[in-house]
Amino acid sequence: MTQLTVEMLIDAGACEGGIAPFRNLFGEYADLTIRNIRKAQKAGLDVEWLVNLMTPEAQKAYDEAVAPARKAYNEAVSPALLKGLRESL
C-alpha cells in the first residue's frame, strides 16, 4: 500500500501549519486510502495541497476529473460571496 509520510510533506515544502495537523492525526505516515483522505478533509487538512506531489500527468487527469465539481461549486458560492461582500464593504 502506498503511504504518505511526514518526510514526504517536508521534502515537498509543506508548511508547519500543514505538517503538525497531519502528524497529530496520523503520526509519521498515513496509508493513501479514500478513508484517510476523508478523515483528513473532516479534520480540516488542506488535502488539495497534495496535488503538489503528483506528476504533471496525474495533475492534469486530476484537474480534468474535478473540473465539473469546481465549476458547480463556483456557481453555487458566487451569489453568497457577492452578497456577503456587498454587505461588508
MOCOR-V135267 format. One record per backbone hydrogen bond with DSSP energy under -0.5 kcal/mol. CO is the residue of the C=O (numbers start at 1). NH is the residue of the N-H. Records with the same first field share a line. If there is no record, write none. Layout:
CO: NH + NH
This chain:
2: 32
3: 5
4: 30
5: 9
6: 10
7: 11
8: 12
9: 14
10: 13
15: 18 + 19
16: 20
18: 22
19: 23
20: 24
21: 25
22: 26 + 27
23: 27
26: 29
28: 6
30: 4
31: 33
33: 37
34: 38
35: 39
36: 40
37: 41
38: 42
39: 43
40: 45
41: 44
45: 47
46: 49
47: 50
48: 51
49: 52
50: 53
51: 54
55: 59
56: 60
57: 61
58: 62
59: 63
60: 64
61: 65
62: 66
63: 67
66: 70
67: 71
68: 72
69: 73
70: 74
71: 75
72: 76
73: 77
74: 78
75: 79
77: 81
78: 82
79: 83
80: 84
81: 85
82: 86
83: 87
84: 88
85: 89
